[in-house]
C-alpha cells in the first residue's frame, strides 16, 4: 500500500543558514541585551541626577528669594510679636513693618496674622479684615509655613508671591508673619530666542499650585504633566521622569526641592534634548541585539547567495533544461563559481554528454533494428505473395474441383498472412498493429468478387480502430479469414432481405476486451437445403477456428440466430511484452 500523504518540502539553504545563524547569535544577543539594559539604566540614573542638579542650579534665584523672605518673616515674628502683644500697640507694630519694608526693598506688603484670625498690624498702617482673604482663612485652619501666588493682590495691586511664616510666644502659636514679594522680581525668560537648555523652570507650593514660571504662568499649565498630582512632588526625593504634558507632547521633568516640604522647582526639558534623552528608553538601544542579528543574517545571506545559492539555482535550471530538451549549455562558469561548485558543473556536463552519446547510440541501434524488422516483414510478405502466385498458377492448371478448392483455401490463408506482414512493415510501431485497418483490408481482399447463389453478396463491416500486439493480430486475421470463407461458402439468400449478406464486426468494450463477430444469411436450421457449415468439428476450417481462438485466449460461440449463422469470438487484449531472450545490451556503435 502506497503512502498518499504528501511529503513536506525540506527547508532551503537560505532558511537553514538563517536558522543556524540565529541559534549561534542567541547567546551573544542575550548578553548584549543585558549589558545594554544595565548600561542604559546607569546612564538614566546619572542623567536624572544631572537634570536635578541643573534644575536646582537654574532655580537658585527663586530659592534665595523665598529663603530671604522666610528669614525676614521669622525675624519680624521674633521682634514684633512681643511688642505687639505686650504693649498692645498696633501703631508701633505697623510702623516697624513699614520701616522694615523701607530698609528691605523688594517687598510690597508685610502684616501680622494672629492666631484668632485678626490682622491688626500691617505695613500700610491699616488693619485688614480676614474675611476678604480666603487664603489667610485657610492658613488659620492649617497653620504652618506656606507660600502661594496672588496674581491680583488688592494691597500690592500686582502679582505677588505671599510667604507666611508662623511665630510663637512661650512655645504657643501666636500667628503668622505675611510678606508679599512681587513676581516681577523673580527671574523670567521673556525672550523666546534666549538659548536655554530647559524649556521652563516652574516652582510649586505644597498644594501643587504654581508659584512662578520662567516663560509665564499661563504657558506653564500646558507643559506640565497631565496625569500627575503636582502636590505629590512636595516632600518627595529629587527625581526626574518622562511624562506626557497637557498639550499632548512627551517631555522630561526634573523635580528638585527648594524649600523642603514647602516649595519644589520643576525643570521642564524637551524629549530630544541631549541632556534629557537618556531618561526615556531608547528603542534603538533595546533593539540593538535584534539589529545585530538582522545585519548578520543579511550579510551572511548575501554572501551565501552570491557564492553558493545563485550558482546552485543556475545549475538546477540547466539540469531542468537538459531534462526537458536534452540541450547541453555551451558555456561554463568556472571563474564565477567556487571550486566545489565548478567541479559539480563539470561532472554534470560530462554526465550530460555521456547520456546524449548513450541515447544516440540506443536510437541508432533501435533505428537499425526497426529497419531490419521492417525489411524482414517486407521480404516475408513478398515471399508469401510469390507462393500465392505460384499456387494461383497451380490452381489454373488443375482440373479437379476438389484440388482447386483446397488450393484456393490455402491461398486465402497465405494471403491473410501476407496482409499481416504488409501492415507490420508499414506501421511505425512494430509492437502494435491497428486490428481494425488490418481486418478492413482483409475483408476487402476476400469479398471483391464474392458471390452467393450466383448473386453478388452484400458485405457490412463495423470495425473499430483497436490496437493489438502482433502475437494476437496473426491468429485474429487467420480466424477472420477462415470464418469469412465459411460465411461466403455456406451463405444463402435471406427470405426477409431478399439477398445474401455477410457482416463483420470487431468492437471493444473499453475494458481491453474485444469481440469479433462474423455472420451470414443462411436457411433456417433443419431446412432440406441446409448444409452443414464448415465450422463442424470434422472440418478443417472448424479446427482452425478453434485453434486460433485458443491462441487468442478467448471463447468461441457459433450457431443459428434467427435467419443468420453467427461466429462470435470474445478475447482479452494483451499488452506488448518484451521477449526475455532478446539482448538488451546496447551494441558498440561508433560515435557519429
MIPA-367272 format. One record per atom (N, C-alpha, C): residue in one letter; x, y, z. Coordinates in pm, whole numbers, plus 50000, padded with zeros to 5 digits. Layout:
REM MIPA-367272
AXYZ/...
//
This chain:
REM MIPA-367272
X500864988150000/X500005000050000/X500895012450000/X500665021349908/X501495033249895/X501015044049990/X501955052150036/X501635063150126/X501185075050044/X499925079350066/X499375090549990/X499595103950057/X500195104250176/X500435116850244/X501555124450173/X501315137050132/X502375144350061/X503565146950151/X504755145350094/X505975147450170/X506275162250184/X506645166250305/X506945180350330/X508195184450253/X508115196650199/X509265201950126/X510355205950225/X511575201250209/X512635204750305/X512975219650297/X513545224550407/X513965238550412/X515095241050313/X515065252850253/X516115256550160/X517405260050232/X518465261950155/X519765265150211/X519735278350285/X519055288350230/X518995301450295/X518255300550429/X517125293350432/X516365292050556/X517175284750662/X517875274250624/X518685266950722/X519855275550771/X520445283250682/X521545291850722/X521055302350823/X519875308250798/X519315317950892/X519015311451026/X518485299051024/X518155292051148/X519415289451231/X520435283851171/X521655280751246/X522385293451290/X522365303751207/X523005316351247/X522245322651363/X520925321251364/X520135326351475/X520495319051604/X520605305751597/X520985298051715/X522375302051764/X523285305051672/X524635308851712/X524665322651776/X523755331651734/X523775345351784/X522905347251907/X522115337351947/X521235338952063/X522035341952190/X523085334252226/X523835337752348/X524435351752342/X525015355252228/X525605368552214/X524535379252226/X523375376752167/X522285386452175/X521775388252316/X521665377152392/X521195378252531/X522175386352614/X523485383352600/X524495390852674/X524465405652635/X524355408252505/X524315422152460/X523075429352512/X521955422252519/X520725428552569/X520865432152717/X521395422952798/X521565425852940/X522575437152961/X523665436852887/X524655447452902/X524075461052859/X523315460952750/X522715473352704/X521705478552805/X520905469552863/X519915473652962/X520585479453086/X521645472653131/X522355477553250/X523005491053224/X523655492253109/X524305504953075/X523275516153062/X522145512853004/X521115522952986/X520525527253121/X520395517653213/X519885521053346/X520865530053420/X522155527053412/X523155535553476/X523165549453413/X523065549853283/X523035562753215/X521795570753255/X520665563653269/X519435570553307/X519545576353448/X520135568553542/X520295573753678/X521215585953681/X522305585053607/X523215596453602/X522535608653539/X521755606153437/X521055617253373/X520035623353467/X519355614953547/X518405620253644/X519105629453744/X520235624753797/X520975633153892/X521455645953825/X521865644753699/X522355656553629/X521225666553606/X520035661753567/X518905670753544/X518455677253674/X518455669453783/X518075675353912/X519065686353952/X520355683453932/X521365693553966/X521205706053879/X520935703953750/X520735715453661/X519495723353700/X518445716353744/X517235723353787/X517485731253914/X518175725254009/X518505732554131/X519345744954101/X520315743354011/X521155754853977/X520355765753905/X519435761053815/X518645770953741/X517665778353832/X517145771553937/X516155777654028/X516815783754151/X518115786354145/X518805791654261/X518285805454300/X517955813654201/X517455827154230/X516115826454302/X515205817454256/X513925815854325/X514125810954468/X515065801654484/X515305796154618/X515815807154713/X516785814854667/X517325825454753/X516275835754788/X515445839154691/X514405849154716/X513415844154821/X512975831554806/X512005826154902/X512635824655040/X513885819855046/X514535818255175/X514775831655242/X515095841855164/X515275855255222/X513975860455280/X512875857755204/X511575861955255/X511215854355382/X511535841355385/X511265833555505/X512075838655624/X513365841555596/X514195846655705/X513695859955757/X513285869055667/X512755881855711/X511485880155791/X510615870955749/X509365868655822/X509645862955960/X510605854155970/X510955848456101/X511515859356193/X512335868056136/X512905878756218/X511815888456266/X510905891956180/X509815900956219/X508955894456326/X508695881456309/X507865874856408/X508525874556544/X509835873356549/X510545872656678/X510625886256748/X510725897256670/X510915910556729/X509615918056753/X508655916156663/X507445924156672/X506365917656757/X506395904756770/X505305898356841/X505235902556989/X506405903557054/X506425907257196/X505945921557216/X506405930557121/X505955944557133/X504465945557111/X503985938257011/X502575939456977/X501695934157090/X502015922257137/X501145916257238/X501455921257380/X502695926357400/X502995931557533/X502425945457554/X502645954457458/X502155968257473/X500785970157411/X500395960557338/X499105961257268/X499035973957186/X500145976557115/X500225988857035/X500335984956889/X499245985356813/X499225981656674/X499945992056588/X499886004756632/X500536015056552/X502046013256555/X502576009856670/X504026007756680/X504435995956592/X503605985356590/X503895973556506/X503855977156358/X502855985056320/X502755988756178/X503925997356137/X504356006456230/X505496014956199/X506746006656179/X506935996956265/X508105988256249/X508055980656115/X506875975856075/X506765968755946/X507055977955830/X506535990355838/X506805999755731/X508286003255724/X508916004555844/X510346007355846/X511135995655787/X510665983455812/X511355971655757/X511265971355604/X510105974855553/X509955974855407/X510825985655343/X510975997155415/X511826007555358/X513276003155359/X513675995455458/X515055991055466/X515325978255385/X514275971655341/X514425959155262/X513625960555133/X514205967355036/X513465969254910/X513165955754843/X512045955254775/X511645943154704/X510375937354760/X509995941154884/X508755936354940/X507685947054922/X506485942954892/X505385952454868/X504395953054983/X504435943255073/X503485943355183/X504015934155292/X503695938155418/X504015930055534/X502885931455634/X502565920655702/X501495921055801/X501605909555897/X500865911256013/X500825900856114/X499425895256120/X499335881956109/X498055875056120/X498065867656253/X497165871456343/X497115864956473/X496415851656463/X496615843656566/X496035830156566/X494515830456576/X493965841956630/X492505842756641/X491865848356516/X492645850856409/X492085854756281/X492025869756260/X492815877556331/X492855891956310/X494135895956237/X494065907556170/X495235913356105/X495365927556160/X495835928856282/X495875942256343/X497055950656299/X498085944156244/X499325951556216/X499725949156073/X499825960155991/X500235959155851/X501215970355820/X501935968455709/X502905978655668/X502215991255618/X500955990455586/X500206002255539/X499616009955655/X499656004455777/X499116011155894/X497626009055911/X497016001355826/X495575999355831/X495315984755862/X494455982655958/X494065968855990/X493185963355879/X493345950255852/X492595943855744/X491645933655803/X490595930755725/X489595920855767/X489925907555700/X490105897255778/X490485884255723/X489415878355634/X488205883255648/X487115878155564/X487355881255418/X488175890955388/X488475894555248/X489595886255190/X490205877355266/X491365869755219/X491125854855246/X490595847455147/X490295833155167/X491545825055200/X492675828255138/X493875820255161/X494375821755304/X494165833955365/X494555835855504/X493635827855597/X492385826355557/X491485818255639/X491945803555638/X492415798855522/X492945785155516/X494175783755605/X494965794555615/X496165794155696/X495815792955845/X494695799255887/X494255797956025/X493845783656054/X493165777355955/X492725763455973/X493895753755966/X494915756755885/X496065747755870/X497325756055884/X497735759356009/X498895768156029/X500195761255989/X501185769455957/X502495764455919/X503095773055810/X504365770655776/X504985778355668/X504235775855537/X504045786155462/X503285784755337/X503715795655241/X503415792955113/X503675802755008/X502645800454898/X502155811154840/X501205809954732/X501265822154642/X500665820954527/X500685831554426/X499335838654425/X499395851854430/X498185860154416/X498435869554300/X497805866554188/X498095874154066/X497425887854065/X496515890354157/X495885903754165/X495705907454313/X496835909754378/X496785913054521/X496115926754541/X495115927854631/X494385940554647/X495225951654710/X496205947954793/X497015958254859/X498205961954770/X498925951954721/X500095954754638/X499715958854497/X498495955354457/X497975958854324/X498855953354211/X499335941654229/X500145934854128/X500205919954164/X500895912354077/X501065898054103/X502195896254203/X501875889254314/X502865887554419/X502895873054464/X504005869154524/X504125856354591/X504105859254741/X503165853554809/X502975856154952/X503645844955029/X504505848955123/X505215839655208/X504725841855351/X504225831155413/X503725831855550/X504585823155639/X505025828855753/X505895821555844/X505295822655985/X505045811956053/X504455812656187/X505445818056291/X504885824256398/X505715828556511/X505045823856639/X505845822556744/X505375816456867/X505695825556986/X504875824857090/X505105831657217/X504985821257327/X506095819457396/X506165809357501/X505805795457450/X506245792657326/X506025779457269/X504645777257212/X503825787657216/X502455786557164/X502345794457036/X501675788856937/X501475795656809/X500685808356833/X501315819656796/X500655832556815/X500085838056686/X500625833656571/X500135838456444/X501155836356335/X501025844156229/X501895843056113/X502335856856068/X503575857756022/X504065869755955/X503915867555806/X503285876955738/X502995875755596/X503775886355521/X504555881855421/X505305890955335/X504875888655191/X504705899555117/X504345898854975/X505555902454891/X505905893454802/X507075895354715/X506575896654572/X506825907954504/X506335909454366/X506925898454275/X506075892854192/X506515882254098/X507515887553997/X507455900553971/X508355906253870/X509805905753914/X510045903954047/X511415903354094/X512065889854068/X511265879554037/X511815866254010/X512355865553868/X513325856653841/X513875855353705/X512795851453605/X512905856753484/X511935853653378/X512655853553245/X512265844053156/X512815843253020/X511745848452926/X511665861452915/X510605867352833/X510915866152685/X512185865352647/X512575864452507/X512735849852468/X511915845152373/X511955831052332/X513235827352259/X513995837352214/X515225834452141/X516405831552233/X516205833452365/X517305830752458/X517575815752461/X518815811952438/X519185797752432/X519335792452573/X518415784252617/X518485777852748/X518345762852728/X519025754952811/X518935740452794/X517565734852831/X516775742352906/X515465737752951/X514375745552877/X513165740152883/X512025747452829/X511475757552930/X511455753453057/X510915762353160/X511355757253297/X511405766753395/X511615763453536/X510385768353610/X509635758953668/X508395762053737/X508555758553884/X508035767253973/X508015764154117/X506565762054159/X506365752754250/X505015749654300/X505075749254452/X503905751654515/X503825751054660/X503355737354705/X503065736154837/X502705723154894/X501385717954841/X500525726454789/X499235722154733/X499325719254584/X500525720054526/X500695717554384/X500335729354298/X500195741354358/X499855753354282/X501125760154232/X501015765954113/X502165772454052/X502455785554123/X503735787454158/X504195800054216/X504845808954112/X505685803154028/X506395811053929/X506725802453809/X507015809053697/X507405802453573/X508275811853494/X509335806553438/X510245814953359/X509575819853231/X508715811553173/X508055815153047/X506695821653067/X506255822253191/X504935827753218/X504025817153276/X503245821553379/X502375812053448/X501305806553354/X500805814553263/X499755810053172/X500265799053079/X501505799953035/X502075789752946/X502495777253021/X502815778653148/X503335767253224/X502305756253241/X501025759753251/X499995749653278/X499915739353165/X500185743453042/X500045734152928/X501215724552914/X502365728052970/X503535719352951/X503865711153076/X503055712253180/X503225703853298/X502595690153275/X502995679853352/X502415666453331/X500905666453345/X500235659253254/X498765659453251/X498165650153355/X498785638853383/X498195628953472/X499005627253600/X499545638053650/X500345637453772/X499865648053870/X499645643953995/X499305653354101/X500595660154146/X500705672954114/X501945680054144/X502225680754293/X501175680154373/X501385680654519/X502175668654569/X502125657454493/X502875645454535/X504375647354526/X504835657654454/X506265660154442/X506815667254566/X505945673854646/X506385680854767/X506715670454874/X507865671454930/X508295662055032/X508925649554977/X508835647254847/X509475635554785/X510935638654754/X511675628054724/X513085629954693/X513235636054554/X514375641454530/X514655647054398/X514595635854293/X513945638754183/X513745628454081/X513545634953945/X513685626653842/X513405630953705/X512675619653633/X511815623253541/X510965613353475/X510455619253345/X509945610453259/X509325614453132/X507825612553143/X507065622053093/X505605621353100/X505025629352986/X503725626752960/X503015634052855/X502355646352917/X502595657752856/X502055670352908/X500615672252862/X500005682952912/X498605685552878/X498405688952731/X499445694252665/X499315697252522/X499605685052434/X499815673152493/X499965660752417/X501395657052384/X502375665052418/X503775662152388/X504415654652505/X505415646452471/X506175639352574/X507395647652610/X507545650452741/X508655658752788/X509315652052907/X510475657052941/X511245652053055/X511175662553166/X510905657953290/X510745666853404/X511745663053513/X512295673353579/X513195671253692/X512645679253810/X512335672653922/X511775679154042/X512855679754149/X513135692154196/X514155694254299/X513545702854409/X513585698554535/X513025706654644/X513865719154669/X513175731054666/X513845743654700/X513765746254850/X512545745554904/X512325746455048/X511635733555087/X512305724255152/X511705711155181/X510355712455250/X509415704855192/X508055704655246/X507245716855212/X507795726455137/X507085738955112/X507085742754963/X508245743054901/X508355747254761/X509275737554688/X508855733654568/X509635724854480/X509775731354344/X510945730254285/X511195735254149/X511095723654051/X510455726053938/X510295716053831/X510975721453706/X512015714253662/X512645717653535/X512005709653422/X511655716453315/X510975710253200/X511935710153082/X512125698453025/X513085696552916/X512375689852799/X512805693152678/X512245686352560/X512805672252549/X512035663552483/X512425649452474/X513705647452394/X513945656052296/X515125654452212/X516325662352263/X516235667652382/X517365674652440/X518495664852469/X519725669052438/X520855660052454/X521015655452599/X520745664252694/X520925660952834/X519765652752891/X518645652352818/X517455645452871/X517125632752795/X517825629652688/X517475618152606/X517635605052681/X518575603952770/X518815591352840/X517715587952938/X516845597652972/X515745594653064/X514755585053000/X514425587452875/X513495578752803/X514215566252755/X513455555452745/X514035542752700/X514265543552550/X515485541752509/X515835542552367/X515465529452298/X514565530552200/X514175518552127/X515315512952045/X516185521851995/X517315517151915/X518285509152001/X518515514252127/X519435507052215/X518885493352252/X517565492752280/X516975479952315/X516955470452196/X516805476152078/X516735467751958/X518095464851898/X519155469151966/X520495467051910/X520815452351888/X520505443051984/X520765428851954/X519985423851833/X518725428551820/X517945424351704/X518525429851575/X518965442351580/X519595448251462/X520895441051428/X521645437151532/X522885429851508/X522575416351442/X521505409551492/X521125396851430/X520695398851285/X519865409151263/X519385411651127/X520535414851033/X521485423251080/X522625426650995/X523475414350965/X523675405851067/X524475393751045/X523795384350947/X522475382750963/X521745373950873/X521775379150731/X521585392350716/X521565398150581/X522935396550514/X524005399750589/X525345398550532/X525645384050496/X525295374750589/X525565360650561/X524735355750443/X523475359950437/X522625355750326/X523155360950193/X523535373650191/X524065379250066/X525335371850023/X526175368750124/X527415361750090/X527125347650038/X526245340350110/X525915326650066/X525175326849934/X524275336749919/X523535337449792/X524465340149675/X525455349149696/X526355352349585/X527325341049556/X527775334349662/X528805324249642/X528235310449612/X527025307449665/X526515293749655/X525145293049589/X524165299849650/X522755297549611/X522525300849465/X523015312349419/X522715316049280/X523365306449181/X524535301149217/X525185291449127/X524425278049129/X523915274249248/X523145261849255/X521845263249176/X521175274849187/X519955277049111/X520235276648960/X521355282748918/X521715282448777/X521965268148731/X522695260648814/X522965246648779/X521675238548776/X520755241348869/X519465234348870/X518665237548745/X518655250448703/X517945254048580/X518535246948459/X519855245948455/X520495238948343/X520115224248342/X520015218248461/X519615204148468/X518175202348419/X517275211548460/X515885210548415/X515775212348264/X516545222048211/X516515224148065/X517035211747993/X518085205748048/X518615193747985/X517615182247993/X516915180848108/X515945170148123/X514775171648025/X514415184247993/X513265186647905/X513655186747759/X514795192747726/X515135194947586/X516375187347540/X517095181247635/X518335174247602/X519345183747536/X519365196147583/X520325205847530/X521375208647638/X522635207547600/X523745209547692/X524225223947679/X524405231347794/X524905245147785/X526265245647716/X526445256247639/X527695257647564/X528815263947648/X528425272347746/X529445279447825/X529505273747965/X530675275148025/X530885271048164/X531295283348246/X530895283348374/X531125294948460/X532175291848567/X533295287048527/X534315283248624/X534855295148702/X534985306648637/X535595318048703/X534685324148808/X533375322648794/X532445328548888/X532125319249003/X532215306348984/X531815296549085/X532985292949177/X532655289149302/X533685283049386/X534145269849325/X535305265149371/X535905253249311/X534995241049324/X534325239449440/X533465227649458/X532295227749360/X531665239449344/X530535240149251/X531015239049106/X532215244249077/X532755242748941/X532985227948909/X533475220249008/X533625205748987/X532275199148965/X531265203749040/X529925198049022/X529385201048882/X529625213248833/X529175216748698/X529895208148594/X531205206048613/X531945197548519/X531395183348518/X531085178248638/X530535164648646/X529185163848576/X528345174248595/X527035174248530/X527175174748378/X528035183648329/X528185184848184/X528775172048124/X529725165948194/X530275153248145/X529205142348146/X528395142148253/X527315132248259/X526295134648147/X525975147648122/X525025150648015/X525565146247879/X526855148847855/X527455144147729/X527395129047717/X527695122147827/X527615107447824/X526215102447798/X525215108947862/X523825104847840/X523425106947695/X523805118447637/X523455121047498/X524105110847405/X525365107347432/X526035097447348/X525345083747360/X524995079947484/X524325066947503/X522955066747436/X522215077847450/X520895078347386/X521015078147234/X522035085147182/X522245084947037/X522575070746990/X523405063947069/X523745050147032/X522515041147037/X521685042947141/X520465034947151/X519505037947037/X519345050647004/X518445054246893/X518975048546761/X520295049046743/X520865043546620/X520635028546611/X520845021646727/X520625007246728/X519155003946707/X518285011746771/X516845009246754/X516405011946611/X516955022446551/X516585025346414/X517045014146321/X518265009346342/X518754998346258/X517914985746281/X517554983246407/X516734971446436/X515354972746371/X514774984746378/X513454986846318/X513514984946167/X514584990446107/X514724988745960/X514864974145924/X515664966946002/X515844952745975/X514534944945990/X513764948046097/X512494941146118/X511504944146005/X511464957045965/X510564960345854/X511004953245725/X512304952545706/X512784945545587/X512414930745592/X512494924945713/X512104910845727/X510634908945692/X509784917845752/X508334916745722/X508064918945573/X508804928345512/X508584931045371/X508964918845285/X510074912645319/X510514901045240/X509594889045264/X509144887645391/X508204876645416/X506924878845336/X506454891445334/X505254894545255/X505484891345106/X506654895245054/X506944892444913/X507014877444885/X507614870244981/X507704855744962/X506334849244967/X505464853945058/X504114848445066/X503314851744939/X503534863744888/X502844867144762/X503374858644645/X504674856044649/X505234847444544/X504644833444553/X504524828244677/X503904815044694/X502464815444649/X501754826644683/X500354827744640/X500254827844487/X501204834544422/X501184834844275/X501454820944216/X502404813844276/X502694800144228/X501474791244245/X500794792844362/X499594784744385/X498494788544289/X498404801344255/X497384805744159/X497634799244022/X498934798343984/X499264791443859/X498884776643869/X499084770743985/X498744756644004/X497234754643999/X496494764544057/X495024763544054/X494524764143911/X495074773343832/X494604774443693/X494954762043612/X496024755343652/X496394743443576/X495744730743628/X495054731543738/X494414719543794/X493024717743736/X492684705043712/X491374702143654/X490384696543756/X490884691843867/X489984686043966/X489414697144054/X488084697544069/X487464708044151/X487914707444297/X488044695444350/X488444694344491/X489854699744511/X490744696644418/X492104701644428/X492134716944422/X491344722044328/X491294736644315/X490744743044443/X489724736744503/X489134742244624/X490144742344739/X490874731344753/X491864730544861/X492954740944841/X493404742244714/X494454752044687/X493954766344710/X492694769044673/X492154782544696/X492064785844845/X491634775644924/X491564778245069/X492954780845127/X493924773045079/X495294775045126/X495844788545080/X495444792344957/X495894805244905/X495304816844988/X494034815445030/X493434825945114/X494174827645246/X494594816545304/X495324817445431/X496684824145410/X497344820745298/X498644826945270/X498474841945246/X497414845645175/X497164859945152/X496894867145285/X496204860845378/X495954866945510/X497274869645581/X498174859845576/X499484861845638/X500254873145570/X500164873745438/X500844884445365/X500294898145403/X498974898745419/X498354911445459/X498874915945596/X499024906445690/X499534909845823/X500944915445814/X501814908845737/X503204913445728/X503294926845654/X502394929245560/X502404942245493/X502064953345592/X501084950945679/X500744960845781/X501874962845881/X502594952445914/X503664953446013/X504824961845961/X505174960345832/X506314968445787/X505874982545750/X504574985045737/X504104998545708/X503875006845835/X503665000145949/X503385007446072/X504665012846134/X504545023746211/X505695029646277/X506065021846403/X505055016946475/X505285009546599/X505154994646569/X506284987946570/X506254973746538/X505664965346649/X505474971246767/X504924963746879/X503414963746881/X502744971546792/X501294972246791/X500804973046647/X499644967246625/X499024967146493/X497584972046509/X497154980846417/X495764985146417/X494914973946360/X494244966546449/X493484954846406/X492304958746318/X491734970546339/X490604974846255/X490994976546111/X492144983446088/X492614985345949/X493014972045887/X493664963545966/X494084950445916/X492884942245868/X491844941645949/X490664933745912/X489924940245795/X489964953745787/X489304960545676/X489944956545544/X491284956545537/X491954952345415/X491704937645383/X491694929345485/X491464915045465/X490064912445410/X489084919245464/X487694917145417/X487544922045274/X488114933845244/X488014938845107/X488684929345008/X489814924045049/X490554914944961/X489744902244935/X489054896945035/X488354884145020/X486964885644960/X486394897444962/X484994899044916/X484884907244789/X486004909644720/X485914917944599/X485014911444493/X485184898744466/X484414891944361/X483534880944421/X483184882444552/X482424871744619/X480984871444570/X480444858844555/X479054856844517/X478474845544602/X477174846544626/X476424835944694/X475204832844609/X475114820344572/X473994815844486/X473994823444356/X475184826544302/X475294833044174/X475004847844176/X474794853344292/X474494867644301/X475534874444390/X475814887444362/X476774894644448/X476284894844593/X477244894344683/X476914894144824/X477124908144884/X476244911944975/X476364924845046/X477234923045170/X478274930745179/X479204929745292/X479064942345379/X478774940145505/X478654950945602/X479774949445706/X480454960445732/X481564959945830/X481354970545937/X481744967046056/X481804976246170/X483104973046246/X484164980046206/X485494976646256/X486074988846328/X486274987346456/X486854998146535/X488384997546529/X488985009246543/X490445010146543/X490965005946681/X491304993446692/X491784987846818/X493194982546794/X494104986846882/X495484982246868/X495644968446933/X496364959946863/X496634946546913/X498104943346889/X498634934746971/X500034930646954/X500104920646840/X501294919546776/X501414910146663/X501054895746700/X501334891746825/X501014878046865/X499524875146861/X498684885446871/X497244883546861/X496734887346723/X497454896446654/X496994900746522/X497034889146422/X498044880446431/X498154869346334/X497014859446350/X496754853646470/X495624844346481/X494284851146457/X494184864246490/X492924871346466/X492644872246316/X493664875446236/X493484876346091/X493154862646031/X493904852346073/X493644839046019/X492254834146059/X491834837146182/X490484833146225/X489434840246140/X489654853346115/X488694860946033/X488624855145892/X489804851745838/X489814846145702/X489064832845696/X489254824145795/X488564811245795/X487064813145811/X486664821445906/X485234823345930/X484564830245813/X485274840145749/X484684847245635/X484584838045515/X485534829245498/X485464819545388/X484274810345404/X484054805545526/X482894796945553/X481594804545530/X481584817545570/X480354825345551/X480034827145405/X481054829545320/X480824831245178/X480464818045111/X481034807145164/X480824794145101/X479454788345134/X479024789845260/X477784783445303/X476664793345326/X476834805645284/X475764815345299/X474634812845202/X473484818645229/X472314816945143/X471514829845146/X470744832245039/X469904844345039/X468914843945154/X468614855645210/X467664856745321/X466274858745267/X465324852145328/X463954853745283/X463384867245315/X463874873745418/X463344886945457/X464034898145382/X465334896945361/X466064907745296/X466114906045144/X465884894045096/X465854891844952/X467194889444890/X468284889244962/X469604887044908/X470534882045016/X471714877344972/X472694872345066/X473534883945119/X473874883245247/X474694893745309/X475614887445412/X476744894145430/X477724889945529/X478104902545611/X478164901045742/X478564912245828/X479774908245911/X480694917845923/X481894915746003/X481954927146105/X481954923446233/X482014933346341/X483214930346430/X483954941246462/X485074939946555/X485024952246646/X484634949946771/X484394961046863/X485074958046996/X485334968847073/X485894967647208/X484924973447310/X485034968847435/X484124973447539/X484754983547634/X485964988347607/X486624998047694/X487374991747808/X487204978947837/X487934972147944/X488984962847887/X489514966647769/X490514958647697/X489994944847663/X488714944047633/X488124931947578/X487614935047438/X487784925447347/X487374927347209/X486504915447165/X485594918547073/X484684908247022/X484714908546870/X484974896946809/X484924895246662/X483684887146630/X482844892746545/X481594885746509/X481434885946357/X481324873846298/X481114872346153/X479814864746134/X478894871046064/X477564864946045/X477214865245898/X476464854845854/X476004854245715/X474554849545715/X473844853845613/X472464849245598/X472484834545561/X471554826945619/X471514812345597/X470074807645607/X469824796045545/X468504790045555/X468254785645698/X467014785045740/X466724780645877/X467274766745901/X467674764546026/X468224751546063/X467154740946047/X467534729345985/X466564718645958/X465944719345821/X466274729745745/X465734731145611/X466344720445522/X465554715545421/X466094705045332/X467354709445258/X467444722345236/X468604727345162/X469764730845254/X469504729245381/X470564732945476/X471714723045469/X472874728145457/X474084720145458/X474884723545581/X475624713945629/X476424716445748/X477494726845714/X477614736745794/X478644746845769/X480024741345790/X480974749045746/X482364744545753/X482934744745892/X482174749645986/X482684750046122/X482344737646200/X481834727346133/X481564714846204/X482864709046253/X482824701546365/X484064696446425/X484904688246331/X484274681446232/X485074673046145/X485774680946035/X485434693846017/X486014701845910/X487344707945950/X488214710445854/X489494716845880/X489304731245924/X488354738245858/X488094752145894/X487674753446039/X486814743946082/X486364744546223/X487514742646318/X488374732846288/X489514730446376/X490454742546379/X490634748946263/X491494760746260/X490904772346341/X489594774246328/X488934785046403/X489084782646553/X488874770146595/X489024767046737/X490474768746783/X491434765046697/X492844766546732/X493224781346745/X492734789546650/X493044803846656/X492384810346777/X491174805746812/X490514810946933/X491324807647058/X491884795647060/X492734791847174/X493974800547180/X494584803447066/X495764812247065/X495414826247116/X494204830847084/X493774843947132/X493434843847281/X493204831947336/X492794831147476/X491364835447496/X490504832947393/X489114837447400/X488134825947404/X486894829347389/X485794819547388/X485084820247254/X484664808547204/X484044807547073/X482564804047089/X481724811547017/X480294808747010/X479904808446862/X479144798146821/X478694797746682/X477354790446677/X476554794346581/X475254788046565/X474284797246496/X473034791846473/X472004799746407/X471344809246505/X471144821246459/X470384831346531/X469374837046433/X468104832146446/X467044835346350/X467464830446211/X467604839446113/X467944835145978/X469404837745945/X470224838446051/X471654841146029/X472474830946106/X473634827946049/X474584819246116/X475734828046167/X476024827546296/X476954837046362/X478124829446422/X479314834746396/X480524830146463/X481034841946546/X481104840046681/X481474851146770/X482614846646861/X483664854446862/X484834851646946/X485084863947034/X485174861747165/X485484872447262/X486794869247330/X487694878947335/X489014876547396/X489524889347462/X490534887447547/X491154898447620/X492364903347542/X492424916547521/X493564922347451/X494794922147542/X495924918247486/X497164917447562/X498004930047539/X498884932447631/X499854943247616/X501164937547564/X501934946547503/X503174941947443/X504154938047552/X504744926347540/X505744921447635/X507034918547560/X508114923647617/X509414921547554/X509844906947571/X510464902347471/X510994888747475/X512224888547564/X512184880147668/X513314879647761/X514594874547694/X514444867647586/X515634862547517/X516274873047428/X515584884447412/X516134894847327/X517244902047400/X518414903947343/X519514910747412/X519164925347438/X519434929947561/X519114943847600/X520344952647601/X521524946847579/X522744954847583/X522864963247456/X523314975747473/X523454984647358/X524674980247278/X524504978347150/X525664974347069/X526714985347064/X527914981347037/X529014990847030/X528964998046896/X528235009546897/X528065017146774/X529055028746777/X529815031146673/X530765042446673/X530025055646689/X530745065646746/X530155079046761/X529875084846623/X528855093046621/X528515099346494/X528255114246521/
//
